[in-house]
Every structure is written in C-alpha cells, then in structure tokens.
Amino acid sequence: MKKNYLSVLAKPVFVLSIILAFMFSGCQQAPKADETVKIDINAVGEPISPYIYGQFIEHLGKCIYGGIWAEMLEDRKFYYPVTFEFNPWGTASDPQWNTGEYKFLNASPWQVIGDENTVSMDKKSPFVGEQTPVVRLKGDGSAAGIKQSGIEFLAGKEYTGRIILAGDASAAPVTVQITSENNETVKVEIAEISNEFKSYPLSFTTPFAGKNCSFEIISAGKGSFKIGTVSLMPADNINGWRPDVVALLKELNSPIYRWPGGNFVSGYNWRDGIGEMDKRPPRKNPAWKGVEPNDVGVHEYMQLMEMIDAEPFVAVNTGLGTVQEVAAQIEYCRGSQDTPLGKLRAENGSAAPFNIRYWAVGNEMYGNWQLGHMPLSDYVLKHNDMAKAIWAVDSTAKLIGVGAVGEWSETMLSQCADYMNLLSEHIYCKEKDSLQEHVVQIKNDIKRVADAHRNYREKIGGLKEKDIRIAMDEWNFWYGDYIYGELGVRYHQKDGLGIAMGLHEYFRNSDIFYMANYAQTVNVIGAIKTTQTASAFETTGLVLKLYRNRFGSVPVKIGALANPNLDISAALTEDKTALTVAVVNMDARPQNVLIDLGEIKAGKEGQAWVIQNSDPEAYNTPGEEPKVVIEEQPLDFSKKVIEVPGYAVKLVKVELVK
C-alpha cells in the first residue's frame, strides 16, 4: 500500500513538470552573456581611411619573382656565369628573427650538358648585363647545351615563352625542350639561327606533370651559339602576372600598394626597370639575397595596379640615390610628353602620365642596415631637398617622410613638417610564449605609436595645425622559419587574431592613422603564400580580406570590456543604415557577447562571418584543403547576443531600425 500511495502522490508532480516543460519548450532562451558591451552609435569617430587596408610589395625573396610574377626560370638573363661546377644554392639564416636556414640562389641555376669546355661566358659583347653564355659544340652528333631543373609543370597546361639566340648557322637546329622526371619530352626546334641576336617564340603543352622537370637548350650541330635571354611562363599569364595570385589580390581588395621597397629601394636605380624587358640589366639585389632581373619596373607595376583596381604608392631612393635622380624619376612618371622624360615614358608605351599621388621619400633611413644611412642631422636636410625637388616637378605629390618613434620622428616632425604630408612608422612583432601576449603585441604597438604622435602634437609648436598623420607603411608579425624563401614565414590562427586586433586599434585611432600597409603581400612575411603552381590566403590575409570587404567605415564608441580575452570594435556603414561589430576571442572557450544599443533598435536578423580554428597554431598551405576559412553564417540578433567560438574572429552586420 505504501508503494502505491507514493506513486499516486508523485503523479501530480510528474504531470506538472510535463506541463511546464511543454509551456517553455517553445520559448527560446538567450544564451547567458559572458560580456556586455555598450555601443553608442551617436558617438562617432573620424571615418576610417580605406588606406588602412593598404599592402606592400618589395623586390625581395619570392614576393614578386616566384610569387606574383609568372616567370618560371631562375636567372633567365645569366647574371651568374654558367660553369661546369654546378652548385647554385646557398644557405643562410636570420639570427635577428630566430629563423632556421633557408635556400637562396648563390650561383648559376643552369647546368652544363656536355663536358667542362662546353660553355664559356662572352663578356666582350653580351646581349644584356655583363655576360652571355656561349655553347661550343663538338660536331660529332652529341648534344650539348644547358638545362635548369626543379621546375613544376601541370599536365595538359600550355606554356609560352621566348629565347634570344645568335650563332653559327651550322649550330642549328637548336632544340628547346621540357623533360619530365620520367624522361618524357616536349620540344620546340629552331631550324635557323644567324650571327645577329634574334628572338624566337616558344610554345609547349605538357602531357605530363611533375615537380622536378627540366628545361633544356641543346644542339647536336657544329660550331657555337649564344643564348641572350630565355623566358618561360604559363600561357594564361596576364601581362606577365600569375592569374591565380591576381585573383587573390582582387579578393583582398586592397586600395593601395607600396612599391618597390623597403630596403631594396635604397640601392635601386629606377632606370634599370624601364625599356625593352629583355635588355634591362640583371643586378644583384642591393639589400637582400638573390638576383634582380628588372623584369618588373614601374610600367609593369602600374599595369598590376590597374588590373586589381588599386592605387600606386611609390618609394624613391633617398639612400644611395641623389636629388637629381629622384627628380628625374618624378618627371618620367608624372611629366607630360613635352618634357624629355615624359617623352621617354611615352616611347616606352605609356603616353599618359602615371596616376601616382603618394611617394615615400625614402625607407628606414634611421637604420644602420639601410644603404646610404646617415646621421639624422644630415638626413633632415636631404629629405627637405628631396621634397623641394619632387614638388618642383609635381606640386600635387603627397609625400611620406621616414619616421621612427623617438628622436628620429620628433626631429623629422620639428624640422621637416613643411616638406611632408604624412610620416611613416614601422612595427614588427616576434613570437611570444604566451598566446595572449603574442596576440596583443601589434595592438599595443599601434597604440604606442599613436600615443607618441599625440604627444608630439602637444610638444611641437604648430604641428597639431599641420595635422601630419601616420602612414604605418610596414606592420606585421615576423618570426619562424623561412619556408617560402627569404623572409617567407608561415602564419597561424593566432597571428590572424593579432592582425584583427591591430585593425581594431587603427579604428580606435582613426583620427591619426591615415594609412597602413601590411608587409608584405605575397610569400615574404606575406598574407598570401604560393608554390610554383598553387596559391592560398594565410590566416592574416583572410582577416584583412574580411575587414576590408565587410567592416563599416564610421567607428562608434564602445564601452569598457571586463574580459581581457576579448577585443571588440564597431562601426557604421558609410550610409549609417547598418552596424558592424567585430569580436576577437583569444580564449579557447566560446564567449557570448550581449550588445547593448540603448534606445537604438536593430533588426532581428543579420549576417555573420567567422574565422575560427580550435587550434591556434592552425595554418593554410597552398595546394591543400584550407584549415582556416571565412565562414559566412546567418545571424539571429533577436536577443542581441553574438556567440563567438574559441580562438575566433567574428564580424556581424545588422540593419538599424528607424
């Protein structure tokens, strides 16, 4: 009886629990908020300059050659002598940035086919540069020539190029062929050559694929022949640029690209990069490893800017360069055809002046690593002379001076303020053991630079009125092994979080940062990485792409945050009809952020974009399935809660209700 009695007593409780469960089953409960952030959309900051999303490409490592430019052959103009002793690769490390060893071209990549007397170098009458290889044939029917190995080809793909040859008629035919790892070949035969250098077209379709194929130039004739230059590219190149990389650059949608350096510019003669491409001299890279073939000069750079709808930002040589050389460069780029150098530009294929507004007057001249480095007292005079010379040619030029927080920036601002429009700063951060310390470095450095410049405005008379803002024209993480050639470090999910926080700090200081140029775009500490045949966004590139294309442009005030693992920024769209909120979560745990808009109403639905991986060391590799992507999601904003996964960047957009 007792058991039955208890059973009866339990029935009403059981029934009531069922009823309550049914009543509340249709009521969606808001996730418990881990953080509440107040957003005052009426407290707006100065609009975010689109130039904050700038990029930087330098003639260094595999940024341009081996990255964006489509040329497949190394040392195609024979800067290094071709010798029987074949040992092309040197190794180096970068102790300052704690890198492992990396390979760089330290001798000719061309290997002799034949005995040690087969190839010599003609230095008396070279086709280009200082020397041209001469292939001497035995005349016994054996093949001799040169080859380059380690080249990757795709099956069924078309390739195009040219070779410039001269020599004895009896040396023909000269065969140019691609050989696979299994000794399959496709070839082009040049039936006749003469003593005068002539360019011959090359065209191949490879039925095979391989990562260690070779490109060979051979003959079994008599006498000798010379090879002036040779070039090979995929046939789908766009004016010499890689189409896959160009496509990613278009997605990145950066509004401006700084070029050609960097340290490179302090030893660069701009005249080396104009005129007939095959006649431009190859040089040793003045600041870095490897060879500069000068295939990419100002004309090619401007073509790239037009292709990706970006604005040019050109650095001039205030290191080893002279005032006269820089003034001539400005005339070449900006002068009418009535000027001598404007006429030369037109003869080289560009009738209209280049639309270049921004000029970097030098690069890092404060550093003893910089070619032409000089004491600050001397450099301020050189800067002012350079600025006067530039403005004498083009009064509309916008000039960016060389800065470095401390005595250098303060002196430049006090003695050169009348001769610049912006002042550059650079920041690079190494790896930290603590994840949180690693991620926040760039954000803290950006704030440090902003605070210093605000202080200069208070200390230096008249500076505040001149409103010389900051161009952070190099900024990034820089650590780890050089996997993608010189300075070709890999980036991880934690670095993407750091770059996102850095952008937030620029937004918070939109009144003083006018420009920022992520350094660099491709391979060299780059947002994009490539192999010979594939390319992919790094985690940092995904962040830059997401914010550039989705974040608002009118920053609004947000309240203080209690959680140190979160960083939040908010901005209205330009027309102020929608609000964007970006949250960086550097905690492994998901975080729910309640957005308090006060009296402002927002739509109950919106859009969200997430960059997330549960492993902060996750990274992407070209040619492989990406581990980190931008995931677009619908947003339920009915409870005004943003659910942010661990180790994630989440950006949301909601319409405002009038």
FENQUI-V85998 format. One record per residue. N is the residue number from 1. PSI is psi in degrees with one decimal (* if undefined). D_LAST is the distance of its C-alpha to the last C-alpha in Angstrom with 1 decimal. Layout:
n: [N & N]
psi: [PSI & PSI]
d_last: [D_LAST & D_LAST]
This chain:
n: [1 & 2 & 3 & 4 & 5 & 6 & 7 & 8 & 9 & 10 & 11 & 12 & 13 & 14 & 15 & 16 & 17 & 18 & 19 & 20 & 21 & 22 & 23 & 24 & 25 & 26 & 27 & 28 & 29 & 30 & 31 & 32 & 33 & 34 & 35 & 36 & 37 & 38 & 39 & 40 & 41 & 42 & 43 & 44 & 45 & 46 & 47 & 48 & 49 & 50 & 51 & 52 & 53 & 54 & 55 & 56 & 57 & 58 & 59 & 60 & 61 & 62 & 63 & 64 & 65 & 66 & 67 & 68 & 69 & 70 & 71 & 72 & 73 & 74 & 75 & 76 & 77 & 78 & 79 & 80 & 81 & 82 & 83 & 84 & 85 & 86 & 87 & 88 & 89 & 90 & 91 & 92 & 93 & 94 & 95 & 96 & 97 & 98 & 99 & 100 & 101 & 102 & 103 & 104 & 105 & 106 & 107 & 108 & 109 & 110 & 111 & 112 & 113 & 114 & 115 & 116 & 117 & 118 & 119 & 120 & 121 & 122 & 123 & 124 & 125 & 126 & 127 & 128 & 129 & 130 & 131 & 132 & 133 & 134 & 135 & 136 & 137 & 138 & 139 & 140 & 141 & 142 & 143 & 144 & 145 & 146 & 147 & 148 & 149 & 150 & 151 & 152 & 153 & 154 & 155 & 156 & 157 & 158 & 159 & 160 & 161 & 162 & 163 & 164 & 165 & 166 & 167 & 168 & 169 & 170 & 171 & 172 & 173 & 174 & 175 & 176 & 177 & 178 & 179 & 180 & 181 & 182 & 183 & 184 & 185 & 186 & 187 & 188 & 189 & 190 & 191 & 192 & 193 & 194 & 195 & 196 & 197 & 198 & 199 & 200 & 201 & 202 & 203 & 204 & 205 & 206 & 207 & 208 & 209 & 210 & 211 & 212 & 213 & 214 & 215 & 216 & 217 & 218 & 219 & 220 & 221 & 222 & 223 & 224 & 225 & 226 & 227 & 228 & 229 & 230 & 231 & 232 & 233 & 234 & 235 & 236 & 237 & 238 & 239 & 240 & 241 & 242 & 243 & 244 & 245 & 246 & 247 & 248 & 249 & 250 & 251 & 252 & 253 & 254 & 255 & 256 & 257 & 258 & 259 & 260 & 261 & 262 & 263 & 264 & 265 & 266 & 267 & 268 & 269 & 270 & 271 & 272 & 273 & 274 & 275 & 276 & 277 & 278 & 279 & 280 & 281 & 282 & 283 & 284 & 285 & 286 & 287 & 288 & 289 & 290 & 291 & 292 & 293 & 294 & 295 & 296 & 297 & 298 & 299 & 300 & 301 & 302 & 303 & 304 & 305 & 306 & 307 & 308 & 309 & 310 & 311 & 312 & 313 & 314 & 315 & 316 & 317 & 318 & 319 & 320 & 321 & 322 & 323 & 324 & 325 & 326 & 327 & 328 & 329 & 330 & 331 & 332 & 333 & 334 & 335 & 336 & 337 & 338 & 339 & 340 & 341 & 342 & 343 & 344 & 345 & 346 & 347 & 348 & 349 & 350 & 351 & 352 & 353 & 354 & 355 & 356 & 357 & 358 & 359 & 360 & 361 & 362 & 363 & 364 & 365 & 366 & 367 & 368 & 369 & 370 & 371 & 372 & 373 & 374 & 375 & 376 & 377 & 378 & 379 & 380 & 381 & 382 & 383 & 384 & 385 & 386 & 387 & 388 & 389 & 390 & 391 & 392 & 393 & 394 & 395 & 396 & 397 & 398 & 399 & 400 & 401 & 402 & 403 & 404 & 405 & 406 & 407 & 408 & 409 & 410 & 411 & 412 & 413 & 414 & 415 & 416 & 417 & 418 & 419 & 420 & 421 & 422 & 423 & 424 & 425 & 426 & 427 & 428 & 429 & 430 & 431 & 432 & 433 & 434 & 435 & 436 & 437 & 438 & 439 & 440 & 441 & 442 & 443 & 444 & 445 & 446 & 447 & 448 & 449 & 450 & 451 & 452 & 453 & 454 & 455 & 456 & 457 & 458 & 459 & 460 & 461 & 462 & 463 & 464 & 465 & 466 & 467 & 468 & 469 & 470 & 471 & 472 & 473 & 474 & 475 & 476 & 477 & 478 & 479 & 480 & 481 & 482 & 483 & 484 & 485 & 486 & 487 & 488 & 489 & 490 & 491 & 492 & 493 & 494 & 495 & 496 & 497 & 498 & 499 & 500 & 501 & 502 & 503 & 504 & 505 & 506 & 507 & 508 & 509 & 510 & 511 & 512 & 513 & 514 & 515 & 516 & 517 & 518 & 519 & 520 & 521 & 522 & 523 & 524 & 525 & 526 & 527 & 528 & 529 & 530 & 531 & 532 & 533 & 534 & 535 & 536 & 537 & 538 & 539 & 540 & 541 & 542 & 543 & 544 & 545 & 546 & 547 & 548 & 549 & 550 & 551 & 552 & 553 & 554 & 555 & 556 & 557 & 558 & 559 & 560 & 561 & 562 & 563 & 564 & 565 & 566 & 567 & 568 & 569 & 570 & 571 & 572 & 573 & 574 & 575 & 576 & 577 & 578 & 579 & 580 & 581 & 582 & 583 & 584 & 585 & 586 & 587 & 588 & 589 & 590 & 591 & 592 & 593 & 594 & 595 & 596 & 597 & 598 & 599 & 600 & 601 & 602 & 603 & 604 & 605 & 606 & 607 & 608 & 609 & 610 & 611 & 612 & 613 & 614 & 615 & 616 & 617 & 618 & 619 & 620 & 621 & 622 & 623 & 624 & 625 & 626 & 627 & 628 & 629 & 630 & 631 & 632 & 633 & 634 & 635 & 636 & 637 & 638 & 639 & 640 & 641 & 642 & 643 & 644 & 645 & 646 & 647 & 648 & 649 & 650 & 651 & 652 & 653 & 654 & 655 & 656 & 657 & 658]
psi: [-39.0 & -42.5 & -43.1 & -37.5 & -47.3 & -35.4 & -40.8 & -43.5 & -31.7 & -23.4 & -47.0 & -38.3 & -42.6 & -45.7 & -42.7 & -39.8 & -36.4 & -42.7 & -46.1 & -40.9 & -40.4 & -41.7 & -38.1 & -4.6 & -28.9 & -2.3 & 113.2 & 120.9 & 134.1 & 137.6 & 145.0 & 129.4 & 129.7 & -21.7 & 138.6 & 128.8 & 129.4 & 129.9 & 119.7 & 98.0 & -7.2 & -12.9 & 86.4 & 149.0 & -178.5 & 139.4 & 142.8 & 125.3 & 132.7 & -22.6 & -8.1 & -24.6 & 26.2 & 164.3 & 171.3 & 125.8 & 133.0 & 152.4 & 84.8 & 132.6 & -132.4 & 30.8 & -57.1 & -65.3 & 124.1 & 1.3 & -82.8 & -36.9 & 144.1 & -4.0 & 133.7 & -15.3 & 140.8 & 145.1 & 55.0 & -13.6 & 7.9 & 52.0 & -43.7 & 141.8 & 138.9 & 119.1 & 164.3 & -27.8 & 107.0 & 108.3 & 72.3 & -25.4 & 128.6 & 166.0 & 148.2 & 167.4 & 169.4 & 86.2 & -32.5 & -34.5 & 16.5 & 45.8 & 158.5 & -176.2 & 147.2 & 159.8 & 146.4 & 154.8 & 118.4 & -3.6 & -179.0 & 133.7 & 0.3 & 129.3 & 138.0 & 132.4 & 107.4 & -166.7 & -176.8 & -12.1 & 5.7 & -42.1 & 133.5 & 170.5 & 125.5 & 111.2 & -3.2 & -39.7 & 62.4 & 153.4 & -42.9 & 148.9 & -145.1 & -9.5 & 152.9 & 132.7 & 139.5 & 124.3 & 118.6 & 127.3 & 143.8 & -27.2 & 11.7 & 12.5 & -5.5 & 143.7 & 142.5 & 154.5 & -145.8 & 158.9 & 158.3 & 130.5 & 177.9 & 23.6 & 137.1 & 133.0 & 152.1 & 143.3 & 133.3 & 3.3 & 146.5 & 142.1 & 148.1 & 158.2 & -159.3 & 156.3 & 139.2 & 120.1 & 154.5 & 156.4 & -170.8 & 141.5 & -31.6 & -11.3 & -16.2 & 154.4 & 147.6 & 128.2 & 129.5 & 120.8 & 154.6 & 129.3 & 131.8 & 176.0 & -21.7 & 19.0 & 23.5 & 148.4 & 149.5 & 142.4 & 159.2 & 129.7 & 128.9 & 108.2 & -32.9 & 140.1 & 164.5 & 179.4 & -16.2 & 139.0 & 135.0 & 145.5 & 132.7 & 132.4 & 149.7 & 141.2 & 128.9 & 149.8 & 118.3 & 122.6 & -7.7 & 165.3 & 152.1 & 151.7 & -8.4 & 50.9 & 168.0 & 153.9 & 120.8 & 142.3 & 110.7 & 162.1 & 149.2 & 21.7 & -148.7 & 160.8 & -136.5 & 162.8 & 154.8 & 146.9 & 109.0 & -60.5 & 168.3 & 146.8 & 144.9 & 129.1 & 156.6 & 141.8 & -18.7 & 12.2 & 150.8 & 99.5 & 33.4 & -6.1 & 149.4 & 125.5 & -34.0 & -38.4 & -40.1 & -40.1 & -41.3 & -37.4 & -38.2 & -39.0 & -39.6 & -36.7 & 35.1 & 138.7 & -14.5 & 142.9 & 123.6 & 140.2 & 151.9 & 0.3 & 172.5 & 168.5 & -30.5 & -40.1 & -25.3 & -6.6 & 14.8 & 131.7 & 111.7 & -24.9 & -22.9 & -19.8 & 19.6 & 166.4 & -171.4 & 126.3 & -42.9 & -14.1 & -0.3 & 133.7 & 137.4 & 143.9 & 157.0 & 132.6 & 123.2 & -23.1 & -19.2 & -173.2 & 169.1 & -172.8 & 140.7 & 108.0 & -10.7 & 25.4 & -30.9 & 111.1 & -162.1 & -33.9 & -45.4 & -41.2 & -44.4 & -33.7 & -41.0 & -43.6 & -40.0 & -41.1 & -38.7 & 9.5 & 49.5 & 158.9 & 141.0 & 150.0 & 103.6 & 130.7 & 140.4 & 160.6 & 100.8 & 10.1 & -87.6 & -8.5 & 156.8 & 164.3 & -40.8 & -40.7 & -40.1 & -41.5 & -39.2 & -38.8 & -41.7 & -41.9 & -41.1 & -42.1 & -35.7 & -12.2 & 153.0 & 170.7 & -8.2 & -14.9 & 152.8 & -44.5 & -28.7 & -37.1 & -41.1 & -41.0 & -44.0 & -41.0 & -26.9 & 8.2 & -1.5 & 95.0 & -45.8 & 147.2 & 147.0 & 139.7 & 71.2 & 117.0 & -37.7 & 130.6 & 124.6 & 117.0 & 81.3 & 174.9 & 122.9 & 42.5 & -6.5 & -15.6 & 139.7 & -8.2 & -11.0 & 129.7 & 129.6 & 9.9 & 140.5 & 165.7 & 150.5 & -40.3 & -32.0 & -35.6 & -36.4 & -34.8 & -41.5 & -41.4 & -48.5 & -39.6 & -40.9 & -46.4 & -43.9 & -41.6 & -38.8 & -47.8 & -25.5 & -29.0 & -42.6 & 99.1 & -13.7 & -3.8 & 138.3 & 120.2 & 134.5 & 115.9 & 167.1 & 123.0 & 161.0 & 116.4 & 132.5 & -149.6 & -38.1 & -53.0 & -42.9 & -41.1 & -43.0 & -41.2 & -29.2 & -27.1 & -10.1 & 10.0 & -27.8 & -3.6 & 30.7 & 160.7 & -30.7 & 161.9 & 132.0 & 153.7 & 153.7 & 139.8 & 137.1 & 142.1 & 138.3 & -179.7 & 142.0 & 151.5 & -41.4 & 131.0 & -47.8 & -42.5 & -37.4 & -49.1 & -39.6 & -4.7 & -51.5 & -42.8 & -46.8 & -37.8 & -38.5 & -42.3 & -40.2 & -44.2 & -42.9 & -45.1 & -41.0 & -43.9 & -32.8 & -37.8 & -40.9 & -37.8 & -29.4 & -33.8 & -35.9 & 117.9 & 131.3 & -7.8 & -39.5 & -39.1 & -31.6 & -24.8 & 52.9 & 110.7 & 176.7 & 134.5 & 100.1 & 74.2 & 10.0 & 125.2 & 138.3 & 173.0 & 149.1 & 100.0 & 166.1 & 174.8 & 150.6 & 80.7 & -33.9 & 47.0 & -170.6 & 123.3 & 14.7 & 68.7 & 159.7 & 147.1 & 150.1 & 175.0 & -38.3 & -31.0 & -36.7 & -40.9 & -40.4 & -40.5 & -38.6 & -43.4 & -37.0 & -43.4 & -41.5 & -39.7 & -36.5 & -42.9 & -39.3 & -18.7 & 41.1 & -13.9 & -11.5 & -20.4 & 117.4 & -30.8 & 148.5 & 138.1 & 103.5 & 130.6 & 120.0 & -177.4 & -47.3 & 126.5 & -61.6 & 107.3 & 48.3 & 155.3 & -17.0 & 139.0 & 149.2 & 155.2 & -169.8 & -25.3 & -0.1 & 160.6 & 156.1 & 153.2 & 135.9 & 169.6 & -38.9 & -37.4 & -38.0 & -41.0 & -47.2 & -41.4 & -46.9 & -50.8 & -41.7 & -39.6 & -16.4 & -24.0 & 150.3 & 178.1 & -6.9 & 99.5 & 143.9 & 158.3 & 135.8 & 152.0 & 173.3 & 149.2 & 142.3 & -28.8 & 114.6 & -11.7 & -1.2 & 146.4 & 127.2 & 139.0 & 150.6 & 147.8 & 147.1 & 154.1 & 164.4 & -37.0 & 0.5 & 26.7 & -11.2 & 154.4 & 134.8 & 137.5 & 130.1 & 131.7 & 129.7 & 123.8 & 109.6 & 18.5 & 149.4 & -26.0 & 143.1 & 152.3 & 134.5 & 119.9 & 118.4 & 124.7 & 116.4 & 106.5 & 7.4 & -127.1 & -7.2 & 136.7 & 145.2 & 160.6 & 157.0 & -12.1 & 155.7 & -159.6 & 150.9 & 148.4 & 132.9 & 134.8 & 109.6 & 145.9 & 136.1 & -12.9 & 113.0 & -12.3 & 3.8 & 146.6 & 165.1 & 150.7 & 128.8 & 136.6 & -3.8 & 159.8 & 125.9 & 140.6 & -21.7 & 128.4 & 170.9 & 116.3 & 122.3 & 136.0 & 152.4 & 151.8 & 122.6 & 107.3 & 18.5 & -30.3 & 4.5 & 33.3 & 130.6 & 118.7 & 114.7 & 119.0 & 169.3 & 147.5 & 56.9 & 155.6 & 126.6 & 127.6 & 129.8 & 155.3 & 127.7 & 145.1 & 144.5 & 142.8 & 124.2 & *]
d_last: [67.3 & 65.3 & 63.4 & 62.5 & 61.5 & 59.0 & 57.7 & 57.0 & 55.3 & 53.0 & 51.8 & 49.4 & 47.8 & 47.5 & 46.0 & 43.5 & 42.4 & 42.0 & 39.9 & 37.6 & 37.3 & 36.3 & 33.8 & 31.9 & 32.5 & 29.3 & 27.1 & 25.8 & 26.4 & 24.3 & 26.6 & 28.0 & 26.3 & 28.8 & 26.5 & 23.3 & 21.5 & 19.1 & 16.6 & 15.4 & 12.9 & 13.5 & 17.2 & 17.7 & 21.2 & 22.9 & 21.9 & 24.1 & 26.9 & 27.4 & 31.1 & 30.5 & 31.0 & 34.4 & 37.5 & 41.3 & 44.3 & 47.8 & 51.3 & 52.0 & 53.0 & 51.3 & 48.1 & 49.1 & 52.5 & 52.4 & 48.6 & 46.8 & 49.9 & 51.7 & 55.3 & 57.2 & 60.4 & 61.1 & 63.1 & 63.4 & 65.1 & 67.7 & 66.9 & 69.0 & 72.6 & 73.3 & 76.1 & 78.0 & 76.8 & 73.4 & 71.1 & 67.8 & 65.5 & 65.4 & 63.5 & 61.8 & 59.5 & 57.1 & 58.2 & 55.5 & 52.8 & 54.9 & 55.0 & 57.7 & 59.9 & 58.5 & 60.4 & 60.5 & 62.7 & 65.8 & 68.3 & 68.5 & 66.8 & 69.4 & 72.3 & 75.7 & 77.1 & 80.8 & 83.2 & 82.7 & 84.0 & 81.6 & 78.9 & 79.3 & 77.0 & 77.7 & 76.8 & 78.8 & 76.8 & 73.6 & 71.0 & 68.2 & 68.1 & 71.3 & 72.8 & 73.0 & 74.5 & 77.7 & 78.8 & 82.6 & 83.8 & 87.1 & 88.0 & 89.2 & 86.4 & 84.4 & 80.7 & 79.4 & 76.2 & 73.1 & 70.2 & 66.9 & 65.8 & 62.8 & 60.6 & 58.2 & 58.2 & 56.3 & 58.2 & 57.8 & 55.9 & 57.1 & 57.9 & 58.9 & 60.6 & 63.6 & 66.8 & 68.8 & 72.5 & 75.9 & 79.4 & 82.7 & 82.7 & 84.7 & 81.8 & 79.8 & 78.3 & 75.7 & 73.6 & 70.0 & 68.9 & 66.4 & 68.1 & 66.5 & 67.4 & 69.7 & 71.4 & 69.8 & 69.5 & 67.8 & 69.4 & 69.5 & 73.0 & 73.6 & 76.8 & 77.8 & 77.3 & 78.9 & 79.7 & 76.6 & 73.2 & 71.1 & 67.8 & 67.8 & 64.8 & 64.2 & 62.5 & 62.5 & 61.0 & 61.7 & 62.6 & 62.4 & 60.0 & 60.8 & 59.7 & 63.2 & 64.3 & 66.3 & 66.4 & 69.9 & 71.8 & 75.4 & 78.6 & 82.0 & 83.6 & 85.8 & 85.4 & 82.0 & 78.5 & 75.7 & 72.0 & 69.9 & 66.5 & 64.8 & 61.2 & 59.6 & 56.0 & 54.2 & 54.2 & 50.5 & 49.9 & 47.6 & 49.5 & 51.0 & 47.9 & 47.3 & 44.9 & 43.7 & 42.8 & 41.3 & 38.9 & 37.8 & 37.4 & 35.0 & 33.0 & 33.0 & 31.5 & 32.7 & 32.3 & 35.6 & 39.1 & 41.6 & 45.2 & 48.3 & 48.5 & 48.7 & 52.2 & 53.4 & 52.6 & 55.0 & 57.9 & 56.5 & 58.0 & 55.4 & 58.3 & 59.2 & 56.1 & 56.7 & 59.2 & 60.6 & 59.1 & 62.4 & 64.1 & 61.7 & 63.6 & 62.8 & 62.6 & 62.5 & 59.0 & 59.5 & 57.3 & 57.0 & 59.2 & 60.0 & 60.5 & 58.3 & 59.2 & 57.1 & 55.8 & 52.3 & 52.2 & 49.8 & 49.9 & 49.1 & 46.3 & 44.7 & 45.0 & 43.2 & 40.4 & 40.1 & 40.2 & 37.3 & 35.3 & 35.7 & 36.8 & 40.3 & 41.1 & 44.9 & 47.1 & 50.4 & 53.6 & 54.3 & 56.6 & 59.7 & 58.3 & 59.4 & 57.6 & 59.3 & 58.3 & 54.6 & 54.8 & 56.4 & 53.6 & 51.0 & 53.1 & 53.5 & 49.7 & 48.5 & 51.6 & 52.2 & 55.1 & 57.1 & 57.4 & 59.9 & 57.4 & 54.7 & 57.5 & 58.3 & 54.7 & 54.9 & 58.2 & 56.6 & 54.0 & 51.1 & 51.5 & 48.3 & 47.6 & 45.5 & 41.9 & 42.3 & 40.4 & 40.6 & 44.0 & 44.9 & 48.0 & 49.8 & 49.1 & 49.9 & 52.8 & 52.9 & 54.4 & 58.1 & 57.3 & 56.0 & 58.5 & 59.5 & 58.2 & 59.4 & 59.1 & 56.0 & 57.9 & 59.0 & 55.8 & 53.8 & 56.4 & 56.1 & 52.3 & 52.5 & 55.1 & 53.1 & 50.0 & 52.2 & 53.8 & 50.5 & 48.9 & 52.2 & 51.6 & 47.8 & 46.2 & 42.7 & 43.2 & 40.9 & 43.2 & 42.6 & 45.3 & 46.7 & 45.5 & 46.3 & 45.0 & 47.9 & 50.7 & 50.0 & 46.4 & 47.2 & 50.1 & 48.4 & 45.6 & 48.2 & 50.6 & 48.7 & 45.3 & 46.3 & 47.0 & 43.9 & 40.2 & 39.3 & 41.4 & 41.6 & 41.8 & 42.8 & 42.3 & 43.8 & 44.0 & 46.6 & 46.5 & 46.4 & 48.0 & 45.1 & 42.0 & 39.6 & 41.6 & 41.7 & 38.0 & 37.0 & 39.6 & 37.7 & 34.7 & 37.2 & 39.0 & 36.0 & 35.2 & 38.9 & 38.9 & 35.7 & 37.3 & 40.6 & 39.1 & 37.2 & 40.6 & 42.3 & 39.9 & 41.0 & 44.7 & 45.3 & 45.4 & 43.1 & 41.5 & 38.0 & 38.0 & 39.0 & 36.1 & 38.0 & 35.6 & 36.6 & 37.3 & 37.9 & 39.7 & 41.3 & 39.8 & 40.4 & 42.4 & 46.0 & 48.4 & 50.4 & 52.9 & 52.8 & 52.4 & 51.3 & 53.8 & 53.9 & 50.9 & 49.5 & 48.1 & 46.1 & 42.7 & 41.5 & 38.3 & 38.7 & 38.7 & 35.4 & 33.9 & 35.4 & 34.1 & 30.5 & 31.0 & 32.4 & 29.3 & 27.3 & 29.7 & 29.4 & 25.6 & 26.2 & 28.7 & 26.9 & 28.3 & 31.8 & 32.0 & 31.8 & 33.6 & 34.8 & 37.2 & 37.7 & 41.5 & 42.5 & 41.0 & 43.9 & 46.6 & 47.3 & 45.1 & 42.8 & 39.4 & 41.2 & 44.7 & 47.3 & 50.6 & 52.8 & 51.1 & 47.7 & 44.6 & 41.7 & 38.8 & 39.5 & 37.1 & 36.2 & 35.6 & 33.2 & 31.1 & 31.2 & 30.3 & 27.3 & 25.7 & 26.5 & 24.9 & 21.9 & 21.0 & 18.4 & 19.8 & 18.0 & 19.3 & 17.6 & 19.6 & 20.6 & 22.9 & 26.5 & 27.7 & 30.5 & 31.6 & 33.7 & 33.6 & 29.9 & 28.3 & 24.5 & 22.5 & 18.8 & 17.2 & 14.2 & 14.9 & 16.2 & 13.3 & 11.0 & 8.8 & 10.7 & 12.8 & 16.5 & 18.8 & 22.5 & 25.0 & 28.8 & 31.0 & 34.7 & 35.8 & 37.5 & 35.6 & 32.1 & 29.4 & 26.3 & 23.6 & 21.0 & 17.8 & 16.7 & 13.2 & 13.7 & 10.9 & 8.3 & 7.3 & 8.5 & 10.1 & 13.5 & 15.3 & 16.0 & 19.0 & 21.7 & 24.9 & 27.8 & 31.1 & 33.4 & 37.1 & 38.8 & 41.5 & 40.6 & 43.6 & 42.4 & 42.6 & 42.6 & 45.8 & 46.0 & 47.5 & 46.6 & 43.8 & 41.1 & 40.7 & 37.3 & 34.5 & 30.8 & 29.6 & 26.3 & 24.9 & 22.1 & 19.9 & 19.2 & 16.5 & 16.3 & 18.3 & 16.9 & 20.4 & 21.8 & 25.4 & 27.4 & 31.0 & 33.9 & 34.8 & 31.5 & 28.8 & 25.5 & 22.5 & 19.2 & 16.1 & 12.8 & 9.6 & 6.5 & 3.8 & 0.0]
